[in-house]
């Protein structure tokens, strides 16, 4: 039987809490902090406050380190708690002007300014000539610089909190030796869509200050325009950027149907987090998926005798019909 341990550190005191079964840990691929929700059983000695640190271990392994953000009393003895990891502070807004910085350097700057701890931070290599972020969430700032990095390098980087340290790693390093098939979970559903994040025409605009003319760069897929109609993505391109190369890169990135697979009550693996890549081999009615998929979100539920996951997976490679 697995042993769980939940600690709350409050004003120099550490409480090992008695919790009800069903501690839930949730992470997403981007734009959201890791979240731990649990019900703690109140006794005479326990006393804690918003902002206190929380540690959760399961089966002797580190799962979550974060901070209490809300408490709810449902009766005299049960307190429902929501805690978030450091990425919760990426909801803060600020204004920045960056010049000749990589995404990794931007992350280090944000972490330093907001007194956050970093761990493994990959060298993202691509230097962004200049960028102005006016009153934006830190999440948005990082998403912008990482998207630009991906456009130029074709490499995807995942930002996450690993037990109290902000990490930025190439998604290739988050590939797990884990296989999901039809027998892995209780239920699944599979969705394809061109409704969100799919574009078959890219239009980039640059105002040429020397000539006073507007330069337009277009990349498009005529076949998919015939199939889907025009789905256009429009953006600007910097003075030093190659507009043709950027338009072609964006078309390759966005000219695809999105594919999502939800599968519930999979046997738990604590290594799985938003941004992980796991192997999938499943017959889905009209096709068979036999490749790695990216974890868009995962909800872990920990019990004394069991650990289960609800997964939302997105296309991470080619599908085999």
C-alpha positions as CSV (number, residue, x, y, z in Angstrom):
1,X,0.0,0.0,0.0
2,X,1.4,3.4,-1.0
3,X,2.0,5.9,1.7
4,X,1.2,9.6,1.1
5,X,2.7,12.4,3.2
6,X,1.4,16.0,3.1
7,X,3.3,18.7,5.0
8,X,2.3,22.3,5.6
9,X,5.0,24.7,6.8
10,X,3.6,27.6,8.7
11,X,5.5,30.3,10.6
12,X,8.5,28.0,11.4
13,X,6.3,25.0,12.3
14,X,5.8,21.9,10.1
15,X,2.6,20.0,10.3
16,X,2.2,16.5,8.9
17,X,-1.5,16.6,8.1
18,X,-4.1,13.9,8.1
19,X,-5.9,14.1,4.8
20,X,-8.9,12.5,3.3
21,X,-8.3,10.1,0.4
22,X,-8.3,11.5,-3.1
23,X,-5.5,14.1,-3.2
24,X,-5.6,15.6,-6.7
25,X,-2.6,17.1,-8.6
26,X,-3.3,18.8,-11.9
27,X,-0.9,20.2,-14.5
28,X,-1.3,21.6,-18.0
29,X,1.1,22.0,-21.0
30,X,1.1,25.8,-20.9
31,X,-0.5,28.8,-19.4
32,X,-1.5,27.4,-16.0
33,X,0.2,26.6,-12.7
34,X,0.3,23.2,-11.2
35,X,-2.5,22.7,-8.7
36,X,-2.9,20.5,-5.6
37,X,-6.3,20.1,-4.0
38,X,-7.0,18.2,-0.8
39,X,-9.1,17.9,2.3
40,X,-7.2,18.2,5.6
41,X,-8.7,16.9,8.9
42,X,-8.4,19.6,11.5
43,X,-7.1,18.9,15.0
44,X,-6.2,21.0,18.0
45,X,-2.6,21.7,16.9
46,X,-3.1,22.4,13.2
47,X,-3.1,26.0,12.2
48,X,-2.0,27.4,8.8
49,X,-2.6,30.4,6.6
50,X,-2.8,31.5,2.9
51,X,0.8,31.7,1.5
52,X,2.1,28.8,3.6
53,X,4.2,26.2,1.9
54,X,2.8,22.7,1.0
55,X,4.8,19.6,0.2
56,X,3.2,16.4,-1.0
57,X,5.0,13.0,-1.3
58,X,3.5,9.8,-2.5
59,X,5.1,6.4,-2.2
60,X,8.3,8.1,-1.1
61,X,8.5,10.3,-4.2
62,X,8.3,14.1,-4.4
63,X,5.1,15.1,-6.2
64,X,4.3,18.8,-5.4
65,X,5.7,21.8,-3.7
66,X,3.7,25.0,-3.7
67,X,1.7,27.4,-1.6
68,X,-1.8,27.6,0.0
69,X,-4.0,30.0,-2.0
70,X,-7.5,29.2,-0.7
71,X,-9.1,27.4,2.3
72,X,-12.8,26.4,2.6
73,X,-14.5,25.0,5.7
74,X,-17.2,22.5,5.0
75,X,-17.8,21.5,8.6
76,X,-16.0,21.7,11.9
77,X,-13.3,19.2,11.1
78,X,-12.6,19.4,7.3
79,X,-10.7,22.1,5.5
80,X,-10.6,22.0,1.7
81,X,-7.4,23.5,0.4
82,X,-6.2,24.6,-3.0
83,X,-2.4,25.1,-3.4
84,X,-0.5,26.2,-6.5
85,X,3.2,25.8,-7.5
86,X,5.4,28.8,-8.4
87,X,3.9,29.2,-11.8
88,X,0.9,30.8,-10.1
89,X,3.0,34.0,-9.9
90,X,3.2,34.0,-13.7
91,X,-0.4,35.4,-13.6
92,X,1.3,38.7,-12.5
93,X,1.4,41.4,-15.1
94,X,4.3,43.7,-16.0
95,X,5.9,45.6,-18.9
96,X,9.2,44.6,-20.4
97,X,11.4,45.6,-23.3
98,X,13.8,42.9,-24.3
99,X,16.7,43.2,-26.8
100,X,18.9,40.3,-28.0
101,X,17.6,37.8,-25.4
102,X,16.9,34.1,-25.7
103,X,13.7,32.7,-24.2
104,X,15.8,31.1,-21.5
105,X,17.3,34.5,-20.6
106,X,13.8,36.0,-20.5
107,X,12.7,33.3,-18.0
108,X,15.7,33.9,-15.8
109,X,14.9,37.7,-15.8
110,X,11.3,37.1,-14.8
111,X,12.2,34.6,-12.1
112,X,14.8,37.0,-10.7
113,X,12.3,40.0,-10.7
114,X,9.6,38.0,-8.9
115,X,11.9,36.1,-6.5
116,X,11.2,32.6,-8.0
117,X,13.6,29.7,-7.9
118,X,14.8,28.1,-11.1
119,X,16.1,24.6,-11.8
120,X,17.0,23.1,-15.2
121,X,16.8,25.8,-17.9
122,X,17.7,24.7,-21.4
123,X,19.7,26.9,-23.7
124,X,17.0,27.9,-26.2
125,X,19.7,29.4,-28.5
126,X,17.5,31.6,-30.7
127,X,18.2,35.2,-30.0
128,X,15.1,37.5,-30.2
129,X,16.3,40.9,-31.6
130,X,13.7,42.9,-29.7
131,X,10.3,42.6,-28.1
132,X,8.0,44.9,-26.2
133,X,5.5,43.4,-23.8
134,X,3.2,46.0,-22.4
135,X,1.2,45.1,-19.3
136,X,1.1,41.4,-20.1
137,X,0.9,38.3,-17.9
138,X,4.2,36.6,-17.4
139,X,2.6,33.5,-18.9
140,X,1.8,35.5,-22.1
141,X,5.4,36.9,-22.2
142,X,6.9,33.4,-22.0
143,X,4.4,32.0,-24.5
144,X,5.3,34.7,-27.0
145,X,9.1,34.3,-26.7
146,X,8.8,30.5,-26.8
147,X,6.5,30.6,-29.9
148,X,9.0,32.8,-31.7
149,X,11.7,30.4,-30.7
150,X,9.8,27.4,-32.0
151,X,9.0,29.2,-35.3
152,X,12.7,29.6,-36.0
153,X,14.3,26.5,-34.4
154,X,11.4,24.0,-34.8
155,X,12.1,23.0,-31.2
156,X,9.4,23.0,-28.6
157,X,10.2,23.9,-25.0
158,X,8.0,23.2,-21.9
159,X,7.9,25.4,-18.9
160,X,7.0,23.7,-15.6
161,X,7.6,23.7,-11.9
162,X,9.5,20.6,-10.6
163,X,8.9,20.5,-6.8
164,X,9.8,24.1,-6.3
165,X,12.1,24.8,-9.2
166,X,11.0,26.4,-12.5
167,X,12.3,24.3,-15.4
168,X,12.4,25.0,-19.1
169,X,13.2,21.9,-21.1
170,X,13.1,20.6,-24.7
171,X,10.0,18.5,-25.1
172,X,12.3,15.7,-26.5
173,X,13.7,15.3,-23.0
174,X,10.2,14.8,-21.5
175,X,9.6,11.6,-23.6
176,X,8.5,8.8,-21.3
177,X,8.8,5.0,-21.6
178,X,5.0,4.7,-21.1
179,X,2.5,3.1,-23.5
180,X,-1.3,3.8,-23.5
181,X,-3.6,1.5,-25.3
182,X,-7.4,0.6,-25.3
183,X,-7.0,-1.4,-22.1
184,X,-5.2,1.4,-20.1
185,X,-8.3,3.4,-19.0
186,X,-12.0,3.0,-18.4
187,X,-13.2,5.4,-21.1
188,X,-11.9,7.4,-23.9
189,X,-13.0,9.9,-26.6
190,X,-11.2,11.2,-29.6
191,X,-11.7,14.6,-31.4
192,X,-10.4,16.1,-34.6
193,X,-10.9,19.8,-35.4
194,X,-9.9,22.7,-37.6
195,X,-11.8,25.1,-35.2
196,X,-8.9,26.2,-33.0
197,X,-5.3,26.9,-33.9
198,X,-5.6,25.6,-37.5
199,X,-4.6,28.0,-40.4
200,X,-4.0,27.3,-44.1
201,X,-3.0,30.8,-45.0
202,X,-0.3,32.9,-43.3
203,X,-0.1,36.6,-44.0
204,X,2.7,38.6,-42.5
205,X,3.1,42.4,-42.8
206,X,6.1,44.7,-42.4
207,X,6.1,48.5,-42.5
208,X,9.3,49.3,-44.4
209,X,10.4,52.6,-42.8
210,X,13.0,53.3,-45.6
211,X,10.6,53.0,-48.5
212,X,7.4,53.9,-46.7
213,X,5.7,50.9,-48.2
214,X,4.0,47.9,-46.6
215,X,5.6,44.6,-47.4
216,X,3.4,41.5,-47.4
217,X,4.6,37.9,-47.1
218,X,2.1,35.1,-47.8
219,X,2.3,31.3,-47.5
220,X,-0.7,29.1,-48.2
221,X,-1.9,25.6,-48.9
222,X,-4.3,25.7,-51.8
223,X,-5.5,22.1,-51.3
224,X,-6.5,22.7,-47.7
225,X,-8.1,26.0,-48.7
226,X,-10.3,24.1,-51.1
227,X,-11.1,21.6,-48.4
228,X,-11.6,23.9,-45.4
229,X,-12.0,27.4,-46.9
230,X,-9.5,30.2,-46.0
231,X,-8.4,30.0,-42.4
232,X,-6.0,33.0,-42.2
233,X,-3.4,33.8,-39.6
234,X,-2.1,37.4,-39.7
235,X,0.9,38.9,-37.9
236,X,3.7,41.4,-38.2
237,X,7.3,40.7,-39.1
238,X,10.3,42.5,-37.6
239,X,12.7,44.6,-39.7
240,X,15.5,42.0,-39.4
241,X,13.3,39.0,-39.8
242,X,13.0,36.9,-43.0
243,X,9.3,37.2,-43.8
244,X,9.3,34.4,-46.4
245,X,11.0,31.9,-44.0
246,X,8.8,32.9,-41.1
247,X,5.6,32.6,-43.2
248,X,6.6,29.1,-44.4
249,X,7.5,28.1,-40.8
250,X,4.1,29.2,-39.5
251,X,2.3,27.4,-42.2
252,X,4.0,24.1,-41.4
253,X,3.2,24.6,-37.8
254,X,-0.5,25.6,-38.1
255,X,-1.7,23.9,-41.3
256,X,-2.9,20.8,-39.5
257,X,-6.1,19.4,-38.0
258,X,-5.9,19.3,-34.2
259,X,-6.3,15.8,-32.7
260,X,-7.1,15.3,-29.1
261,X,-7.6,12.1,-27.1
262,X,-9.1,12.0,-23.7
263,X,-8.6,8.8,-21.7
264,X,-9.7,8.4,-18.0
265,X,-8.7,6.4,-15.0
266,X,-5.3,5.3,-16.4
267,X,-2.9,3.6,-13.9
268,X,-0.9,6.5,-12.4
269,X,2.7,7.4,-13.2
270,X,4.0,10.4,-11.3
271,X,6.4,11.4,-14.1
272,X,3.5,12.3,-16.3
273,X,2.8,16.1,-16.4
274,X,1.6,18.6,-18.9
275,X,4.1,18.6,-21.7
276,X,5.2,15.0,-21.3
277,X,5.3,12.8,-24.4
278,X,3.9,9.2,-24.0
279,X,3.5,6.4,-26.5
280,X,0.0,5.6,-27.7
281,X,-1.2,2.6,-29.6
282,X,-5.0,2.7,-30.1
283,X,-7.6,1.8,-32.7
284,X,-9.9,4.8,-32.9
285,X,-12.6,3.6,-35.3
286,X,-11.4,5.3,-38.5
287,X,-7.7,5.1,-37.9
288,X,-5.0,3.7,-35.6
289,X,-2.7,6.0,-33.6
290,X,0.7,4.6,-33.2
291,X,3.1,7.2,-32.1
292,X,4.0,9.6,-29.3
293,X,1.3,12.1,-28.1
294,X,1.8,15.2,-26.0
295,X,0.1,15.5,-22.6
296,X,-2.0,18.6,-22.9
297,X,-3.3,18.2,-19.3
298,X,-3.3,15.5,-16.7
299,X,-5.2,15.1,-13.5
300,X,-3.6,12.7,-10.9
301,X,-5.7,11.3,-8.1
302,X,-3.8,9.7,-5.2
303,X,-5.4,7.1,-2.9
304,X,-3.8,4.9,-0.3
305,X,-4.3,1.8,-2.4
306,X,-4.3,3.3,-5.9
307,X,-3.1,6.2,-8.1
308,X,-5.0,7.1,-11.3
309,X,-4.7,9.7,-14.1
310,X,-7.2,11.4,-16.4
311,X,-5.3,12.4,-19.6
312,X,-5.9,14.8,-22.4
313,X,-3.5,14.1,-25.2
314,X,-2.8,16.0,-28.4
315,X,-1.1,15.0,-31.6
316,X,2.6,14.7,-31.2
317,X,3.5,13.0,-34.5
318,X,2.1,11.4,-37.6
319,X,-1.1,9.3,-37.4
320,X,-1.2,6.0,-39.2
321,X,-4.6,5.4,-41.0
